[in-house]
Amino acid sequence: MRLGVLESRRTLAIYIAAGASFAALAARGLTVPLYAHDLGADRFQVGALFSVATLAAAALSLPSGLLIDRFGARALLAFSLVVAAGSQIAAAATTTVLPLFVWQIVGGLGSGAQQAALFSAVTESVKSGRLGRAMGWLTMSMQVGFFVGPSIAGLLLTWLDIRTDLAITTVVLVFAVPGALLASGTRQSVERGLSLREPLRALVAQAAFVPMTVGLVAATLVWGTVGAFLPIFGKEALHLRGSQVGLLLALQAVANGLSRIPGGRLVDRARNRWPIVFVGVVVWSAAAVVLGHLTGFWGPAILLIAATPFMATVYVAIGVVFGDLSAASTRGVTMGMYGTILFLGLAAGPLVFGSVVQNYGYAAGFTACAAVAIALALAMAAFHAEPLRRRVGVRLPPPTPGT
């Protein structure tokens, strides 16, 4: 009983940490594009600022997973919070566009470690049969952060300039400290010589890995493209004020967060997860096409509220599949691989389709991205993926005496 209470407190603290860290990240997602735009950045540069951060996160996700297996989630989560806070304050201190790229890269490194640490900590704390609900609660907490962050940042823009707003919203990371302290410090691997080769081989060999990877790339490609350009799309194409753009992002986050818990239950009950991913990608891609042709506030808001739950359930489903594919000895590496693919997909969208947005407009860029995402979703469906509910581990040698 006492152990159960302790675990409940630990998972609650992790959920709060996730919400706080993603609130700071979401506030940054609103203020950095607007700040860069004010400094003279064009549309492609704004998209590239998003992409370099996610590429950096992708680069560190897999090494972070290995470090989590070696040192535990607590150390990596604490490290990520320090890096995120420092980079955000430094970004607010710069006065030209180029240094923003540097601090976006540093912040992305923190995000990569943070994502892997949070997912690993939750996966370690719950039983397999409740993993969908746990992922639902975790990702809902993140979406609460995505609501709170833009709401606070957008509201503060009523009184503050963008630069000051960017610096002040770093304070919300304080609420992530208890989660970092209470996260498990358990070392999944005790062997100093353990490398990435064996865990990755065990992961890639499983039948669900390739189809779910294709589905994850499809989802992140179109989600990342819309998300990267949405702040300046709202300002330039929808002709909204900064506070209205923040509210638009906040409403999307509410729809995203509220759908995570029922989405988690649906995923737990689903026999196959790939149809959930397929439907979600197709619906969100169609919404992206329509979004590029809308104007004003309420039309885009209603569209985002209606379409976002489909994509929210996609991320829960894919997260659960990767959780099921992990074992105690490979949990960090598996979730690190998930983060790597996630961030690479998010980064690829703005980089690949940024030039289309720059030269032909938002509608053309969103449509081209949606077409590619649907093609990838069809490729995933062609695999007839059957996500596995078993965990395949790495056969490790016995621990050395004294370890």
Summary of the structure (lengths in Angstrom):
residues: 403
radius of gyration: 20.0
end to end distance: 29.9
largest distance: 67.3
contacts: 1621
relative contact order: 0.17
helix: 81%
strand: 0%
